Amino acid sequence: MTPTVTVAQLERTISRYLREKRSPLAPYTTDIVTAGLAQGVHPVLLVAIAQAETQCATDPAAGLDITVRHNAWGYGPHLAFPTWEAAVEVIAADLRRNYLNRGLRTVVQIRDRYAPLGAANDPQGLNPGWAKNVRTIMAALGADPDGPVGPARVPWQTRTWLTRRYPWLPRARPA
Protein backbone atom coordinates (compact mmCIF):
# COMPACT_ATOMS: atom_id res chain seq x y z
CA MET A 1 0.00 0.00 0.00
CA THR A 2 1.33 3.42 -0.96
CA PRO A 3 1.32 5.95 1.90
CA THR A 4 -0.80 9.09 1.65
CA VAL A 5 0.97 12.39 1.09
CA THR A 6 1.14 14.49 4.24
CA VAL A 7 0.03 18.11 4.40
CA ALA A 8 3.70 19.15 4.73
CA GLN A 9 4.64 17.20 1.59
CA LEU A 10 1.70 18.70 -0.29
CA GLU A 11 2.74 22.21 0.79
CA ARG A 12 6.34 21.58 -0.30
CA THR A 13 5.24 20.29 -3.71
CA ILE A 14 2.92 23.23 -4.33
CA SER A 15 5.39 25.78 -2.97
CA ARG A 16 8.19 24.46 -5.16
CA TYR A 17 5.93 24.53 -8.23
CA LEU A 18 4.76 28.11 -7.57
CA ARG A 19 8.30 29.33 -6.84
CA GLU A 20 9.55 27.76 -10.09
CA LYS A 21 6.79 29.66 -11.92
CA ARG A 22 7.79 32.87 -10.07
CA SER A 23 4.17 33.14 -9.06
CA PRO A 24 2.91 35.79 -6.64
CA LEU A 25 0.87 32.93 -5.16
CA ALA A 26 3.99 31.20 -3.79
CA PRO A 27 3.84 32.93 -0.38
CA TYR A 28 0.23 31.75 -0.05
CA THR A 29 0.89 28.02 -0.37
CA THR A 30 -0.29 27.34 3.18
CA ASP A 31 -3.48 29.30 2.49
CA ILE A 32 -4.10 27.27 -0.67
CA VAL A 33 -3.62 23.95 1.12
CA THR A 34 -5.60 25.02 4.20
CA ALA A 35 -8.54 26.37 2.20
CA GLY A 36 -8.58 23.35 -0.08
CA LEU A 37 -8.57 20.85 2.78
CA ALA A 38 -11.09 22.87 4.81
CA GLN A 39 -13.50 22.80 1.87
CA GLY A 40 -12.69 19.26 0.79
CA VAL A 41 -11.25 20.49 -2.52
CA HIS A 42 -7.94 19.05 -3.66
CA PRO A 43 -5.41 21.88 -3.17
CA VAL A 44 -3.63 20.83 -6.35
CA LEU A 45 -6.83 21.62 -8.28
CA LEU A 46 -6.64 25.22 -7.05
CA VAL A 47 -3.08 25.49 -8.36
CA ALA A 48 -3.88 23.71 -11.63
CA ILE A 49 -6.80 26.03 -12.39
CA ALA A 50 -4.64 29.08 -11.62
CA GLN A 51 -1.97 27.73 -14.00
CA ALA A 52 -4.49 27.00 -16.75
CA GLU A 53 -6.19 30.39 -16.42
CA THR A 54 -3.32 32.83 -15.79
CA GLN A 55 -0.09 30.83 -15.58
CA CYS A 56 -0.36 31.11 -11.77
CA ALA A 57 -0.83 34.89 -11.98
CA THR A 58 2.22 35.48 -14.19
CA ASP A 59 0.56 35.86 -17.61
CA PRO A 60 0.79 39.53 -18.68
CA ALA A 61 -2.34 39.00 -20.81
CA ALA A 62 -4.33 38.53 -17.59
CA GLY A 63 -3.77 42.23 -16.90
CA LEU A 64 -5.72 43.71 -14.01
CA ASP A 65 -7.01 40.29 -12.94
CA ILE A 66 -3.60 39.46 -11.51
CA THR A 67 -2.12 42.91 -10.83
CA VAL A 68 -5.05 44.47 -8.98
CA ARG A 69 -7.93 42.00 -8.61
CA HIS A 70 -6.05 39.05 -7.05
CA ASN A 71 -7.87 36.73 -9.47
CA ALA A 72 -5.56 34.04 -10.84
CA TRP A 73 -8.47 31.66 -11.52
CA GLY A 74 -10.36 33.52 -14.24
CA TYR A 75 -13.17 33.63 -11.72
CA GLY A 76 -16.28 35.53 -12.59
CA PRO A 77 -14.69 36.32 -15.00
CA HIS A 78 -12.80 39.39 -13.81
CA LEU A 79 -14.12 39.49 -10.25
CA ALA A 80 -11.93 41.36 -7.81
CA PHE A 81 -10.77 40.15 -4.40
CA PRO A 82 -9.14 42.32 -1.73
CA THR A 83 -6.24 39.89 -1.17
CA TRP A 84 -4.81 36.62 -2.46
CA GLU A 85 -5.90 34.95 0.79
CA ALA A 86 -9.50 36.07 0.28
CA ALA A 87 -9.43 34.89 -3.32
CA VAL A 88 -8.18 31.43 -2.34
CA GLU A 89 -10.90 31.06 0.30
CA VAL A 90 -13.69 32.16 -2.07
CA ILE A 91 -12.49 29.96 -4.94
CA ALA A 92 -12.18 26.87 -2.69
CA ALA A 93 -15.62 27.50 -1.15
CA ASP A 94 -17.18 28.04 -4.57
CA LEU A 95 -15.65 24.84 -5.98
CA ARG A 96 -17.13 23.01 -2.99
CA ARG A 97 -20.57 24.63 -3.15
CA ASN A 98 -21.16 24.92 -6.89
CA TYR A 99 -19.20 21.97 -8.23
CA LEU A 100 -18.44 19.15 -5.79
CA ASN A 101 -21.73 19.46 -3.88
CA ARG A 102 -23.51 19.19 -7.23
CA GLY A 103 -21.75 15.95 -8.07
CA LEU A 104 -19.08 17.41 -10.37
CA ARG A 105 -16.05 15.59 -8.97
CA THR A 106 -13.61 15.23 -11.87
CA VAL A 107 -11.78 17.86 -13.89
CA VAL A 108 -13.78 17.05 -17.03
CA GLN A 109 -17.09 17.36 -15.15
CA ILE A 110 -15.97 20.65 -13.60
CA ARG A 111 -14.87 21.98 -17.00
CA ASP A 112 -18.41 21.70 -18.34
CA ARG A 113 -19.50 24.36 -15.82
CA TYR A 114 -16.26 26.29 -15.10
CA ALA A 115 -15.05 26.65 -18.70
CA PRO A 116 -17.95 25.53 -20.91
CA LEU A 117 -17.37 24.97 -24.58
CA GLY A 118 -18.60 27.87 -26.71
CA ALA A 119 -18.90 30.29 -23.77
CA ALA A 120 -19.35 33.95 -24.67
CA ASN A 121 -16.45 34.92 -22.39
CA ASP A 122 -14.05 32.68 -24.36
CA PRO A 123 -13.50 34.72 -27.55
CA GLN A 124 -10.19 32.97 -28.31
CA GLY A 125 -11.76 29.51 -28.05
CA LEU A 126 -9.44 28.22 -25.30
CA ASN A 127 -12.04 26.35 -23.24
CA PRO A 128 -11.78 23.09 -25.25
CA GLY A 129 -8.22 22.66 -23.93
CA TRP A 130 -9.02 23.64 -20.33
CA ALA A 131 -9.56 20.13 -18.92
CA LYS A 132 -6.46 18.77 -20.63
CA ASN A 133 -4.36 21.65 -19.26
CA VAL A 134 -5.69 21.26 -15.71
CA ARG A 135 -5.27 17.47 -15.81
CA THR A 136 -1.68 17.78 -17.10
CA ILE A 137 -0.77 20.19 -14.29
CA MET A 138 -2.40 17.98 -11.67
CA ALA A 139 -0.41 14.99 -12.93
CA ALA A 140 2.81 17.03 -12.84
CA LEU A 141 2.06 17.83 -9.20
CA GLY A 142 1.51 14.15 -8.35
CA ALA A 143 -2.28 14.08 -8.28
CA ASP A 144 -4.49 11.65 -10.18
CA PRO A 145 -5.73 13.77 -13.12
CA ASP A 146 -8.70 11.48 -13.75
CA GLY A 147 -9.72 10.88 -10.15
CA PRO A 148 -12.09 12.83 -7.94
CA VAL A 149 -10.83 16.21 -6.78
CA GLY A 150 -12.80 15.97 -3.57
CA PRO A 151 -15.52 13.97 -1.88
CA ALA A 152 -19.13 14.58 -2.82
CA ARG A 153 -19.69 15.78 0.75
CA VAL A 154 -17.11 16.78 3.33
CA PRO A 155 -17.27 14.75 6.56
CA TRP A 156 -17.30 17.87 8.73
CA GLN A 157 -17.89 16.09 12.02
CA THR A 158 -15.29 13.38 11.49
CA ARG A 159 -11.94 13.66 13.24
CA THR A 160 -9.77 11.12 11.48
CA TRP A 161 -6.26 10.74 10.21
CA LEU A 162 -5.44 12.52 6.97
CA THR A 163 -5.49 9.19 5.16
CA ARG A 164 -9.08 8.47 6.09
CA ARG A 165 -10.42 12.02 5.87
CA TYR A 166 -8.82 12.90 2.54
CA PRO A 167 -8.41 9.60 0.65
CA TRP A 168 -8.45 11.54 -2.63
CA LEU A 169 -5.14 13.27 -1.84
CA PRO A 170 -2.27 12.28 -4.10
CA ARG A 171 -0.32 9.24 -3.06
CA ALA A 172 3.39 9.50 -2.35
CA ARG A 173 5.51 7.85 -4.97
CA PRO A 174 7.47 4.86 -3.65
CA ALA A 175 11.18 5.52 -3.21
C-alpha positions as CSV (number, residue, x, y, z in Angstrom):
1,M,0.0,0.0,0.0
2,T,1.3,3.4,-1.0
3,P,1.3,6.0,1.9
4,T,-0.8,9.1,1.6
5,V,1.0,12.4,1.1
6,T,1.1,14.5,4.2
7,V,0.0,18.1,4.4
8,A,3.7,19.2,4.7
9,Q,4.6,17.2,1.6
10,L,1.7,18.7,-0.3
11,E,2.7,22.2,0.8
12,R,6.3,21.6,-0.3
13,T,5.2,20.3,-3.7
14,I,2.9,23.2,-4.3
15,S,5.4,25.8,-3.0
16,R,8.2,24.5,-5.2
17,Y,5.9,24.5,-8.2
18,L,4.8,28.1,-7.6
19,R,8.3,29.3,-6.8
20,E,9.5,27.8,-10.1
21,K,6.8,29.7,-11.9
22,R,7.8,32.9,-10.1
23,S,4.2,33.1,-9.1
24,P,2.9,35.8,-6.6
25,L,0.9,32.9,-5.2
26,A,4.0,31.2,-3.8
27,P,3.8,32.9,-0.4
28,Y,0.2,31.7,-0.1
29,T,0.9,28.0,-0.4
30,T,-0.3,27.3,3.2
31,D,-3.5,29.3,2.5
32,I,-4.1,27.3,-0.7
33,V,-3.6,24.0,1.1
34,T,-5.6,25.0,4.2
35,A,-8.5,26.4,2.2
36,G,-8.6,23.4,-0.1
37,L,-8.6,20.9,2.8
38,A,-11.1,22.9,4.8
39,Q,-13.5,22.8,1.9
40,G,-12.7,19.3,0.8
41,V,-11.2,20.5,-2.5
42,H,-7.9,19.1,-3.7
43,P,-5.4,21.9,-3.2
44,V,-3.6,20.8,-6.4
45,L,-6.8,21.6,-8.3
46,L,-6.6,25.2,-7.0
47,V,-3.1,25.5,-8.4
48,A,-3.9,23.7,-11.6
49,I,-6.8,26.0,-12.4
50,A,-4.6,29.1,-11.6
51,Q,-2.0,27.7,-14.0
52,A,-4.5,27.0,-16.7
53,E,-6.2,30.4,-16.4
54,T,-3.3,32.8,-15.8
55,Q,-0.1,30.8,-15.6
56,C,-0.4,31.1,-11.8
57,A,-0.8,34.9,-12.0
58,T,2.2,35.5,-14.2
59,D,0.6,35.9,-17.6
60,P,0.8,39.5,-18.7
61,A,-2.3,39.0,-20.8
62,A,-4.3,38.5,-17.6
63,G,-3.8,42.2,-16.9
64,L,-5.7,43.7,-14.0
65,D,-7.0,40.3,-12.9
66,I,-3.6,39.5,-11.5
67,T,-2.1,42.9,-10.8
68,V,-5.1,44.5,-9.0
69,R,-7.9,42.0,-8.6
70,H,-6.0,39.0,-7.0
71,N,-7.9,36.7,-9.5
72,A,-5.6,34.0,-10.8
73,W,-8.5,31.7,-11.5
74,G,-10.4,33.5,-14.2
75,Y,-13.2,33.6,-11.7
76,G,-16.3,35.5,-12.6
77,P,-14.7,36.3,-15.0
78,H,-12.8,39.4,-13.8
79,L,-14.1,39.5,-10.2
80,A,-11.9,41.4,-7.8
81,F,-10.8,40.2,-4.4
82,P,-9.1,42.3,-1.7
83,T,-6.2,39.9,-1.2
84,W,-4.8,36.6,-2.5
85,E,-5.9,35.0,0.8
86,A,-9.5,36.1,0.3
87,A,-9.4,34.9,-3.3
88,V,-8.2,31.4,-2.3
89,E,-10.9,31.1,0.3
90,V,-13.7,32.2,-2.1
91,I,-12.5,30.0,-4.9
92,A,-12.2,26.9,-2.7
93,A,-15.6,27.5,-1.1
94,D,-17.2,28.0,-4.6
95,L,-15.7,24.8,-6.0
96,R,-17.1,23.0,-3.0
97,R,-20.6,24.6,-3.2
98,N,-21.2,24.9,-6.9
99,Y,-19.2,22.0,-8.2
100,L,-18.4,19.1,-5.8
101,N,-21.7,19.5,-3.9
102,R,-23.5,19.2,-7.2
103,G,-21.8,16.0,-8.1
104,L,-19.1,17.4,-10.4
105,R,-16.1,15.6,-9.0
106,T,-13.6,15.2,-11.9
107,V,-11.8,17.9,-13.9
108,V,-13.8,17.0,-17.0
109,Q,-17.1,17.4,-15.2
110,I,-16.0,20.6,-13.6
111,R,-14.9,22.0,-17.0
112,D,-18.4,21.7,-18.3
113,R,-19.5,24.4,-15.8
114,Y,-16.3,26.3,-15.1
115,A,-15.1,26.6,-18.7
116,P,-17.9,25.5,-20.9
117,L,-17.4,25.0,-24.6
118,G,-18.6,27.9,-26.7
119,A,-18.9,30.3,-23.8
120,A,-19.4,34.0,-24.7
121,N,-16.5,34.9,-22.4
122,D,-14.1,32.7,-24.4
123,P,-13.5,34.7,-27.6
124,Q,-10.2,33.0,-28.3
125,G,-11.8,29.5,-28.0
126,L,-9.4,28.2,-25.3
127,N,-12.0,26.4,-23.2
128,P,-11.8,23.1,-25.3
129,G,-8.2,22.7,-23.9
130,W,-9.0,23.6,-20.3
131,A,-9.6,20.1,-18.9
132,K,-6.5,18.8,-20.6
133,N,-4.4,21.6,-19.3
134,V,-5.7,21.3,-15.7
135,R,-5.3,17.5,-15.8
136,T,-1.7,17.8,-17.1
137,I,-0.8,20.2,-14.3
138,M,-2.4,18.0,-11.7
139,A,-0.4,15.0,-12.9
140,A,2.8,17.0,-12.8
141,L,2.1,17.8,-9.2
142,G,1.5,14.2,-8.3
143,A,-2.3,14.1,-8.3
144,D,-4.5,11.7,-10.2
145,P,-5.7,13.8,-13.1
146,D,-8.7,11.5,-13.7
147,G,-9.7,10.9,-10.1
148,P,-12.1,12.8,-7.9
149,V,-10.8,16.2,-6.8
150,G,-12.8,16.0,-3.6
151,P,-15.5,14.0,-1.9
152,A,-19.1,14.6,-2.8
153,R,-19.7,15.8,0.7
154,V,-17.1,16.8,3.3
155,P,-17.3,14.8,6.6
156,W,-17.3,17.9,8.7
157,Q,-17.9,16.1,12.0
158,T,-15.3,13.4,11.5
159,R,-11.9,13.7,13.2
160,T,-9.8,11.1,11.5
161,W,-6.3,10.7,10.2
162,L,-5.4,12.5,7.0
163,T,-5.5,9.2,5.2
164,R,-9.1,8.5,6.1
165,R,-10.4,12.0,5.9
166,Y,-8.8,12.9,2.5
167,P,-8.4,9.6,0.7
168,W,-8.5,11.5,-2.6
169,L,-5.1,13.3,-1.8
170,P,-2.3,12.3,-4.1
171,R,-0.3,9.2,-3.1
172,A,3.4,9.5,-2.4
173,R,5.5,7.8,-5.0
174,P,7.5,4.9,-3.7
175,A,11.2,5.5,-3.2
